[in-house]
Structure formats: C-alpha cells, structure tokens
Amino acid sequence: MGYVIGVDVGGTFTDAVLADDQGRIIGAKAPSTPPDYSDGVLDVLRALAEQLGVGLDEMLADTHHIAHGTTSSLNALVMGNVPAVGFITTRGHGDSIYIMNVEGRYLGSSPEQLQSVITQTKSHGLIPKRSTFEVTERIDRDGGVVVALDEEDVRGVVREILGQGVAAIAVSLLWSFRNDSHERRIREIVEEIAPGTFVSLSSEVSPRIREFARSATTIMSTQIGPGLADYLGNLESTLRANGLAGPLLVMQSNGGAIVAAEAPATAISTVGSVLTGGVVGAVALGRQLGHRNVVATDVGGTTFLVGLVVDGEPVRSSSTVINHHPINVPTLEVHAIGSGGGAIAWIDQGGNLQVGPMSAQAVPGPACYDQGGTEPTNTDANLVLGILPASGLLGGRKSLNLEKARDAIRVRIAEPLGLSIEDAAAAIYAVQNAQTGDLLRKTVVEAGHDPRDFVLYAFGGAGPANCAAYAAELGVNEVAVPLGPVASAFSAYGLATSDIVLAAELSDPVTLPTDPAAVERNFQGLERRVLDSLGRQGIAFESVELHRELDMRFAMQLAELPVEIASTVTESELVDAVHRFEHRYEELYGAGSGFSAAGVQAITYRVRAVGKLALSLELPMIEAAETDDPTAAQIGERPVRLDSSGFADTPIYDYTRLRAGHRISGPAVIQVPTTTVVVPARMVGTVDARGNLIIDTRLDARQNGTHS
C-alpha cells in the first residue's frame, strides 16, 4: 500500500489528508502545538494511522512522500521574531535598505491608509544599521568588473559581523544578477573563516533588477533560513525515527513543493506555503467538478484567506509584500486578513466593534476552549448563537464551555456597548461577515471579474459556518463546501495534490523588438538551471513541464506584467507577446491606459518547471440517496440565530447520514465531525456525488427550485 500525505500546520489546528493507491482518502485534525509545531504534526499523523488501523511506523514506512505547509516562516517575519543577521553590500550603498526607494511609505497600504498623511509612518528597517557593512567592489550594468573585489576588506568585514554573534549573513551586491562572481567569492571567504555559517546570495535568492527589493528579499530569506533549517531538520529526523521512508516535501508560495533539504537555501519561497495549499486544492477539485472559475476561501483559526482560480489556473504574482517590504518571489496570489475563528472581538477608542486581526491562536484559544482564554472570538460568538454544537468540536473530542464564551462576550463587548450577550454575539458574527465580504470584493471585483462567473469554495474549520453569508455579500450564485474526507482539512488536501514546482529568474532589460536568439538563450539557461534542480529532488516524475514567462512594461514606467512566452522564441512570437502585454495592461488599468508609443521593454525572464507526480487524488463517490428528502439525517433541532430576526428552532443534520442527492432547505445546520455548515433561510444545499455540499445562494431558491 502506498500513501501520500499532506500536512497543513495552522496557528490553531494542524490538518492532514492521506490518499492511498487504491483511491481512498481520509482526513484528520489535531491542535497545533506552539512553539514546537512538530508535536502537532506527529499527533495528526497518529490520528491518520489510527483511522487506517495500523501503527504510525507502519504507515510512514509505506508513505511515498509527505507534503508539508508551514506557517513558521511567515509568522516569524510578520511578528519580527527573527535572529540577528549581517548584511554585506557594495561600498556606498549601505543606506539603500533604509531609504527603501521611498516604497517603505506605501507598499502594502490600502488607499484609505495612503490618504491619511498624518498617520503614515515609514516602516522599520529590516536590520539595525550596525549590522550593515560595505565592501570594496563594483560590477557595472553589463556585468563587467569595474573594481575588483578587495578580499582582505571582505575578511575584515566578515570577522566584524561574526563578532556580533549573528545567525547568518546576507550578501547583495550591485548588479550581481548580471555577474555573481563577487557574491560567490564572498561566500567562499565566509566558509574559510567560519565553516557552516548560513549565507544567502541575492544572485541565487532574487536575481532581479532593482537594488532595494533584491536586498530586502535576500535579507528576509536569510532571517528565516536558519530557523527553517532547524525546524525541518528536526522534523525530518523525527519522522525518519518513526519510520518515514519517502521524502519530506515543503510547499512553496508558487503552488508547488520542494524537498525539505533544499528549502532553507531559498527560505523566502516558503513564506506563503500554507496560504497556497487551499488554492492548489481548489484547482484540483475544480477539475473534478467542472468549475473553471473559483473563489477559494479558507477560514482557519487565525486568518481568512482568498485566492482566485481563473479559467482553470490559479492567479499568480511575481512578488508580494510583508511589513511594507517587497519580496521578489513567484507566488500564487492570496489575500489575507486576521478574521479567522480565533479572531478576537474588541472595542476601539471610538466605541466601535472590531474583529481581529489579533487572534487567540491555539494557546490559550477562544474562551470557550476553557484553556485560560478570556477574550471573545468569532468561535465564542458562533457557540452563543447556537451555530456550533454545545457537545464540542472534532466529533466531541474538543469540548466547548458555553458559559465561558458568554462571560467573555458579556464583559468585553455586551456590557460596554449596552447590548445583550446574544445581540453582542450576533454583532460579532455580522462584523466578521462584513470584513470577509470586503476582502472578497477587493479580490474579485477590483480585479475586473464578475462574481456571477465564479463558484465560491469554502473550507477551513470556520469557513462553512459563515460562507453562505459572505458569499451573498460578494454576489456569487453558488457555494461549494468540500466535505467528505477533506472536511476542514482542504488545504492539506491541496498540499497532497501538489507537484514539485521550481522557478528560476534573471533580469536582462532590453527594449523590444530585439534579437529573438538572445531571448532564447536566456530562457534556455534558466531551463537548464531548473532541470538541474529537479534532478536533485531525488523523485521520479511522471512528466516534466516547462513554462516560460517574461515580465514586460511600457518604457519609462515601473508597472511590470508577466506574459507567457512560447517554447520557441521567434520574431513573430515577440510581436505577439507585446500584443498580449498591451491587452492585459488595459484589462487591469482600463481601456486606453496603454501607451504603445513609449515602446515596450522586456525586464525579467522566468522559467517554471513542474515535476508531475503520478498521483490520483480524486474525491471518492458516495452512496446515492433514494429520494432528495434528508429527514433521515436530521438529529434534532436547537435554537440558532443567523440574522436580526432572532433565535429560531433550526433543524440539525448529521453529515455522516447524508447521501448524494439530499436537498436541505434553510435555515439548517449540518454538523460534520470537523466543521459546521450553515444553510441560511431561503437557500438550499444539495449533497453532490462526491459528498460536497453545494449551496444555492439565490434567495428563495427552494421555492423556485433553481440549482446550477
């Protein structure tokens, strides 16, 4: 028996999905265990083994690979919980990362924040100035050596940096993406002086034009590299000791995995690993259900995440922003806010109710977890409203304390606002739905898409309880809640379905038209690099795909857009690429916004290699119902409040008793072992052939009998 396992380590829960070579898929969930998240990983793997009826060592011995998504890198950067590192750059350019190319004042800010000039502050520097050092060298824009590297100067700087007790050294020299010889020599010198010191080179981490972004990306990768290496090294050792035979893979922000041993070298590429798992899962499920356009929404314990799948492919980006600093890594485009199940409700100085971004996380957790938490959360509100069962979560394994939830809401929200506990809980529920609806509109509508062209997928432990409400806010007609074996562990399912994906980049600016042979040489060089990297993964691939991409812009502008390039570059292909760029530019920025007379430039070349794994992770079909009447699955009623009309006796259904074809008219609550689904009044949910619940969000759906 061969297994593939996906493990998603979140701030509150650790999820896992296992698929075997017989087409069976099972899921499990366990509390996360900060600060040592590996304990939670072992707990959830034991839960999988228990379902299989085998020991942990036996299951791991038969595992082809484990695909792991980790929040450790992202959390470390967001919270600034990173070790001291040293930074080496070209003499005269040490202040570049503090000047920030002026970007530090606006990157990652909303239009509202940018308009508030009084409250704007420049983001903190990535490292203190005492940790930045300059060395004598200079390479020009064509890659020529203008000033040779002063190696004695380098040795003195390295000794001074190591004297500060730093954990690692980042190196970013001017124009190193055109000629990396000086950066590579500096790493050799560091190894001579202090063998084993962690060193990151900008020519390997981010070989792109623009000094500040390249340096910032390299520094942040260096800050998290040693910690990621320690975590993955310890986790892999523990898994090996428990019998794991196959490789441990780590999800990257580009939507594909890489072997754990290679991940720390480009640690920054793992920052969005957990965020992208759900989008990858949405692509896989969309193929099974025939959905080409999907809004993927994940409500976990800490965050609300949104990603888009358009025409069967996830929307990608060539960069992202953390704490106002640019990160130059290819990524699936995922938007996030702190509005998960553990998001804390609070009252601001103006007396307004706010929800998040602070989270109760796994420890102490929501007040109802009875682990010492006293702050009210979305989960507490859902329990008070009757949405969550008083019997607890995880099939009763996670008990809930209703009185603790009521007390937290009463003290922190209800009494200060002069509301009843129930009204305060309803307000928390409404605020969360409004916040998530705002992010959905920004992600879908502001990107130029019509929500009616999309199906919304809702997953995560808390997503199904709120999805119908925030889907109605967006205006989609249909919601799919992935249930069956992947209920609330859908991101882990996405990890399990992922292939190996590696990317290589190189900036070589040129004004078009240009010699297609030169363009072809750049792409071929990148293809050799990614194919060599694929070979180092130590995994047999069913097939390998190579995708070419070229970042283009109008001359004298900074806004670049990626354009796909054919496998063979010709003059006509470059002409067509310019037309595709201009078309996409006007799609994003409006008709007539392009300016062809300025000319078009090609800036950065990119190749993405996809090593296809021989997997079949289709969700299994379930038993069909004899009729669409779900009465046999109803296990009772309880008072539930979903809107301003107050509490109403609401049918409660046991998901394990539902069959394909059952239709559930709202209001209704469906209890799944690892999550809870709400079907509001005047909506209808139908169980599909694979056990997913499809909710028709159009009001009065049960009267008009519509279902798309």
N, C-alpha and C positions, 0 to 999 in steps of 0.2 A: 504494500500500500504506500503510495507517495502523497505527501501533503505539501501544500503551500499555505503559509500563514502571513496575515497582515496584522500588525500591532500598532495601534494609534494611542500614544501617550498624551492625554489631555491634562489640563490643570486640575480637574476634579476626578475624572474617571479614565481608566485605561481600557480600551476596547480591543478585541481581537476577533478575526474571522479566519476560519480554516476551510480549505477546499481540498478534497482528495481526488484521485484519478478515476474515481467511479462517479463523479458528478455530485457528490454530497457536499453541502455547505452548512457549517454551523458557526454560531457566534457566541461570544462571552463578554462579560463586563466585570470589572473589579475597580475598587477605589484606587486612585493614584497615591503614590507613597513618597511625597517630597520629604527631604531633599534627595533621597536615593530612589529614583524612579524605577530602577531595575527590580526592586522588590515587587512593585506592582505588575511589572512585566511577567515575572515568574508566577505571580498569583493568577493572572488571567490565562497564562498558558496551562497552568494546572487545571483551571476550570474547563478548558477545551479538552484536555486529556480525560477528565472525569466524564464528560459527555460521550467521548469515544469508548469509554470503558477500558482504557489502558493506562499504564503509568506514564509519567512525564518523560522519563528517559526513553521509553519505547516510542512515544510519539515523535520526539525530537530526532531520534535515530532514523526515522522514516520521512523526515521533512526535507523536501528539495531545497527550499530556502525560506527565510523569514524576511519580510519587507517591513521596515520599522520607520515610523514617523515620530520625530521628537520635537518637543517644544523648548528644550533646554537652550538651544542657540538663540531663538527669538526672545525668550524671556530674559536671558542674560543681557542682550543688547537693549531691550526696551527699558529694563529696570536699572541698567548701568552696573549690573553685578558682574563685572569682568575684571580680570587681573591686569596689573600694570604691564605695559609693553613699551618697547623702544621703537622709535621711528627714524629711519635714515633717508635723507633726500639730497638732491643736488644743492651745492653751495649757492646761497642766495634765494632759495625757495622754501625755507623752513616755515615761513609765515603763511604759506598758501592754505594750509588746512584750518587756519584760524580766520583768515579773511573770508574763506568759504565761497569765493567767487560771487559773493553777495547772496547766494542761494540760501544760506542759513536763515535768512529772514522770512522766506516764503515757502520753501519746499514742504509739502505735506500739510499746508494750511488750507482751510476752507475759504471760499470767497468772503464769508462773514468775518472770519478772523483777519483776513488781509485788509478789510475795510476799517477795522478797529486799530487805527495807528497808535493810539495811546497805550494799548495793552500789548503791542508787539514787542517781543524780546528776541534777541539773537540767541540761537541755540548754543549750548555749551560746546566747548571744543572736545574732540574725541579723546585727546590725551593732554596732560599738562605740558606746558612749554618746556619744562626741564627735561622732558623725555624725547624731545625732537632734536635731531642732530643733522648737521650738514657735512658732506664730504666733497672734496675737490674732484670734479669730473664734468664732462659736458659732451653730450651727443646732440647733433643737430636734427632738424625735422626730416632729413633724408636718411637718417641712420648713420651718418658719418661721425667719426670720433674727432671732436674739436679739441678737447682737453682730455688727456689720458687719465685713467683712474689712479689717484695717489694712494697706493696700497698702505703705506705707513700711516697716512692720515686715517684710513679706514680702521687699521688695527687700534689706533688710539681711541677712536670713537667707540668701537665695539667694546673695548675694556671699560670705558666710562659708562656705557649703557649697562653692561653686566654688573657693574658696581652698584647700580641702583636696585638690583635684585629683581629685574623684570622676568616675566614668564616666557617672553617671546620677542622677536624683532621683526618689524615690518620694513620693507625696502621699496621705495617708489621713486625712481629717478626720472628726470625729464627725458621725454621721447624714448623711453625704454621699450615701448611697444614696437618701435622701428628697429631697435638694436638692443638686445637684452644682455650683451656680454658683460657689461659692468655690474649689473644686478647679480648675475650668476657668479661672478668673481667675489662679490661681497659675501654671498652665502658660503662660498668655499673658505673664505677667511674666518668667518664666524665658526665654522666647523673645525678649523685648525685650532682656534683659541679655546672654544668651549664645545666639544663634541656633543651632539644630541640636542643642542638648542633649537627650538622651533623657530623657523624663519619662513616668512611669506614674501614672495616677489610679485610686484604688480604686473610684471610681464607674463606671469602664469595665472594670477587670480583675475586680473581685469586688463587685458591688453588693448585698451581703447583710448582714443584721443580724449583730451580734457583732463588736466592735471588734478584738480580738486576731487572730482568724482573717482578717478582711478586711485588716488591716495586714500580717500575715505573708505572705499571698498576694501582695499588691502589692509588697512588698519583694523577695521571691524572683523575681517576674516581672521586676522592674527589674534585679536582679543578672544575669540571663541574657539579657535583651533585647538589649543592645548586642553581645554576643558572637554571639548567634544572627543578628542583622542582618548582622554582618561575614561570618560563615560562609556564610549563604545568599546574600548579595550576591555574594561571590567565586565561589561555586559556580555561581550562575546566569550570571554573566558568563563563566565558563569554558565552561559548556555552550553559551551563545549563540555564543561564539567558535568552538565546534566544530560549529555548525550547528543547535542546537535551535530549532525553530520554535514549538512549543507551550509552554504554561505549566509552570513547576516548582511542584508542589504539596507541601505539608508535612503529614504525618499529625499528628493531634491525639490527645490521650488520650481524646476522646469517641468515637473509632472512625471519624472522617471527616477529610477533608483540607481545607486552606485554601491559597490562593495564597501563595507564599513572601513576597511583598512585604508582606502583611498580618500574617504570623505573629509578628514581633517585638513588635508592639503589645500582644499578649496572649501573650507568650512562655511563660508558665507553662502554657498549654494544650497545649504540645508536649512536656511532660516525659515523658509515657508513650507517646510516638508509636511507638517500636519495640515496646514491650510489647503494644500493642493490635493490631498487624498480624496476628499469628497468630490472635487471636480472630476478627477480621474474616474471615480466610481460612477459619476453621473454620465460620463461618456460611455462607459461600458453598459450601464443599464439602459441608456437611451437607444443603443443599438438593438437591445433585446425587445424594447417596447415600441420601436419605430419613432422615437422622438428625436428630431434633428436640432431643435432649439430648446434649450433647457436653462432655467434659472436654478442653480444649485444653492440651497440654503442649509446651513448647519448651525443649530443652536446647541452648543455644548454647555459645560458648566460655567465657563468664563466668557466666551465670546459668541457673537453672531457673525457668521461668515457668509459671503455671497460671491459666487463665481458664475460665469456665463459659458454656455456651450452654444456656438452658432454654426449652423449647417454641419453638425456632427463633430466639430473640432473645438477644443477649449480656446478661449480668448487668451492670447499671450501678450507679454510685455517684455521689453528688453531691459527694464530697470524698475526699481521700486524705491521707497523712501522709509527710513526709520529714524525717528527723533530728528527730523529736518535734515538728515544727511542722505545723500544719494547712494544707492547700491547698484552697481553695474553688473547684474547677473540676469540671464534669461529666466523668466518666471511665468507661471500661469497667473493671470490677473485675478487676484482675490481681494475683496474689500472686507474689512472687519471693524466692528465696534464692540465695546465691552458691555454687551447686553445679553449674556447667557443666563442659564438657570440660576447661577450663583451670584448674578449682578446685584449689588446692594442698593436698596432704595434709601434715599436721603432727601433732606430738605435744604435748599440753598439759602443764602443770606436774604434773598428776596421773598422767601416763603413759598418757593415753587418746588413741586415734587420732581425729583430727578431719579433716574435708574442707571446705575453704573457710572463710569467704567470700572470702579473698584469692585472686586469680587471676593466672596467668602472662600473661594477655592475649595480644595479637598479638606484642608485643615484651617480653621475649625469647621468650615462648611456652613450651609444655611442653618438658621436657628432650629428648624425642625429636625435636623440631623441629631440634635442633642449631644453635640461634641464640644460644647462650650461656646458656640457662636451666639451672639446676641443681636446681630444686625439683621434686619428684614431683607429678604431677597425675593426674586421672582418665584423661586420654588416655594417659599413660605406663602406667598400670595396665592399660588395655584392650589396649595393644600387647603387654605382657608376657604377658597371659592368652591371647593368640592371637586375640582378638576383631577387632582391626584387622590388616589385611594388612601384612606387612613391606615390601611393594612400595611403600607410601605411600598418601597421600590424593589427592583430586582427580584420580582416574584415573592416579596415579603422578606427577603434576606436583609434589606436595608430598611429598618424601622423608621417611622416618622412620628414626631411628637407634635400633635396639633396645638396643644396649649403653649408650647414654646414658640411656635410660629405666631399664634395670636398675641402673645405677650410682646414679642419683638415689634410687630406691626403697631400694636397699641401704643407702646412707649415712644417709638421713633417717628411714627407717621400719623396715626389716628388722632391722638390727643393734641399734638402741636397744630394740626390742621382743623381740629374740631369736627372730625368725622367718626363714624362708627368703624369698628375694626373691619367689617365686611366692605363698607364703602371705600376704605383705605386700600384694602386688598384689590378691589375692582379698579381703583385708580392706578395702582402699580401695574396691573395687567394691561390696562389701556395705554399707559405711557410706553411700556415695552413694545407693544404692537405699533404704536405711532413711530417710535425710533427705528424699528426694523423696517417699517414701511418707507420711511425717508431714505434709508440706505438703499433699499431696493429701487426706488425711483431714480436715485442718483446713478446706480449701476446700470439700469436698463434704459430708462427714458433719456437721460442725459447723454447716453452713448448713441442715441439715434435709433433705438429699437422700439417697436410696438409691442407692449406686453401681451397683447392678444395673440401674437405669433409664437408664444412660448408656453411650455408646461413648467410649472414650478415643482421642484423636488424638495421635500422637507425631511431632514434627518437630524441625527444627534438626539441625545436624551430628551431635550426640552423642545425641539423643533415641532414635532407632531401636535403638541398641545396648543401651539399658537399659530400654526401655519395657515389655517383657513382664514384667520383674521388678517394677518399681514399680506396674504395673497390677494384678499379682497381690496386691501389698501392699494396694492400695485395695479390690479385690474386684469390679472390673468384669469382665464376661464377654467383652468384645470390644475389640480394639485395631485402629485403622486407621492405617497408616503411609502418608501421602501420598507417592507416589514419582513415576514418570514424569518429566515435565519440571520438576516443582516439588520434587524430592527435595532436602531440607535447605535449600531456599530458600522454604519455605512462608510465612514472614512477609512476604517480598517479594511473594508471590502475593496475600496479603491486602491489601497496600498497593495493588497494581494493581487489585484488585476494589473498592476503596473509593469511595464517593461523596463529594461535598462536604457537610460537616455543620457547621453553625454553631449556636451556642446563645446565648441572651440570658436574663438573670435579673434579678429585682427582689424585694427583701424588702418586704412590706407587711403586717405582722402584724395578724390580726383573729380574733376568736372566732366560730365558726360556731354557728348559721346567721347569714348576713349577706346583704346585698343582692347578688343574682347579677349585676346590672348593673355594680356596682363591680368584681367579679371579672372580668367580661367585658372591661371597659375596660383592666384591667391586661394581660390576655392579648393584646388587640388591639394595645396599644402595643408589647409585646415582638415580636409578629409583624411589625409594620411595621419594627422595627429589623433583624430577621434577614433579611427580604426585601430591604431596602436593602443589607445586607452581601452577600447572594447576587448582587445586581446588580453589585457591584463586583468580583466574581471574574473577570469577562470570559470566562465559559464558557457555552456553550449547553447547557441541561439538557433531558433528555427529559421530565422531570416534576419537580414540587416537592411534597414532603410536609411538613406542619407537625404537630408533636407537642407537646401541652400537658402540663405536669406541675406538681403543687403539693406542696410539702413540708409535711406536717402532723404535729402532735404532740398528745399529751394536755396540757391546761393544767397548768402548774407542773412540767412535765418538760422535758428538753433533747433527748431522743432524737427525731429527726425522721425520717420515712419519706416517700419520694416516691410520689405517687399520680397515675396518668394521669387526665386530665380530657377530657371530650368537646369537640368542636369548637364547640359552643354551650352556654353555661352557663345552666342553669335552676335553680330551687329543687330540683326532684327530682334533678337531676344532682349538686348539692352534698350532698344527703342520701345518695345512692348512694356518693359519694366518701368520706364519713365511714365508711360500712359497709365499703368496700374497705380503708380505712386500718386499721380495727379488726381486720379479718380478717388482713391482712398482719402487723400487730403481734403477734398471737397465734401466727401461724405462726413468727415469728422468736424470740419470747420465751416461748412456752409458753401452753397453754390457760389461761384465767383471768387472764392477766397484764395484760390491758387494764383501764382504769378509766373507763368512759363517764361516770360521774357527775361526773368532774372537768371534763368538757367537752373539746371539740377545737378546736384553733387552726390556721388556715392561716398559714404563715410566709413562704415564698418561692415566687414564681411563676417558671416556667421554660418556654421555648419552644425546641424543637429543630427546625431547618429542614434537610431533606435534599434536596440537589440531585442528582437521579438522572442519572448519566451513561449514555449509550447504549453500553453495553459488553456483550459476551458472552464471559465468561472461563471457560466450562465446560471441564473437562479432557477432552482428546480420547479417544475409544475406541481400544483397542489390538487387535491381532490375537488371535483366539481360538486356544487350543491344541486339537489333535485329541483328546488324552486329558489326564487330570489328572496324568500321570506327568511330573515335571520333570527326569528323568535327563539329557535332552539339554542342560540348562542347567548341570549340575554340571561344575565345572572342576578338581576335585580335593578333597583333604582336608588338614587340618592339625590339630595338637593344639590344642584350645581348652578352657579351664577356665571353667565357668559357675557351679559350685557347689562344695560341700565334697567332692564325690566325686573331685575332681582332674581332670587333663587327660584328654581323650578325643579320639580321631580323629573329627573332625567334618566332614561334607560342606560344601563351599563352593560356592555358586551364583553365577553371573554374572547379575545382574538383566537385562541387555540381551538375554539369551537366553530369559527367561521370557515366557510368554504368558498371556492371560486364561484362568482355569480351572485353572492348575497349582496343585497342593497340595503343600506342603513340610512334612514331619513333622520335628519337632525331636528331638534338637538339630541345628541347622543355622545357618549364617551366610550371609547374602546380601550380596554386595558390589555396591554401587551406585556409580557414578562419584563422587558427592559425599557418600556416607554409608555406614554399615554397619548391617544389620539382624540382630538375634539372635532366633532362634526356639528357646526352651529345650526341653528334653526333655519329652515328654508333652503338647506343644502342637502346633497345626497352623496354618500360614499358607497362605492362599489368595489368588492374584492375581485382583483383580476386573476388571470390564470396562474400567475406566479406568486400569489399571496400578498401583493401590494394593494394598498387602499387608494383608489382614485376618487378624489373629491371634486364634484362639480360645484364651483363656487358661484355660479349664476343663481341669484335669488329666485326662490320658488321653483327650483329645479325638480323637486319631487312632484309638483303639480303639472308641469309641462312635459315631464318625462324625458328631458333632454339629457344626453350624456355623450360627450365627444371622445 
